[in-house]
Amino acid sequence: MSISKFTADDAAWVRFGDSGVYIGNVLHEKNSTSMGAGFACFEAGALMTWTPSYDEVIVVRSGRFTVDSEDGSVTAGPGEIVWVRASAPVTFRAGAQKTWIAFATHPIWDATPEAKSQASALHPVDGPPAD
């Protein structure tokens, strides 16, 4: 099939450590050879420090979302896009309210050796926190 549609209910959800960060993958190694994609939910004020070994586009669906790097910070709101290039560590963080994002990565984010080495911080969960 050349087209597919996904919702947050289709995602395979993980939680980042004990944080309020939940990541739901819909495109991953099992169903894609070229890119990753999914959803994430950050509880109010939650943050995640990570070193991306892939390029990532983040679309903010609700709330305010900031990406901090050694080059500075970028904050986006609903309907805005942030591009994160494979680089040094970044910190993803939500503003004062629960924040939902959608993301796409190239290559598949959790297929890179660097991401796999950081994967011990990810724990399977049944889904994101309820709204």
CORGIBEL-V730271 format. One line per field, one symbol per residue. psi: psi as a letter, one per 30 degrees, with the letter a starting at -180 (. if undefined). Layout:
# CORGIBEL-V730271
psi->???
This chain:
# CORGIBEL-V730271
psi->kfklkklfffljklkjbglhkkkjkekaffgkfflllalkkklkfkljkljkglkkkkjkelakkkkklffakkklakglkkkklkalklkkklbflkkklklklkakegfkeeeefffffkkklfalkk.
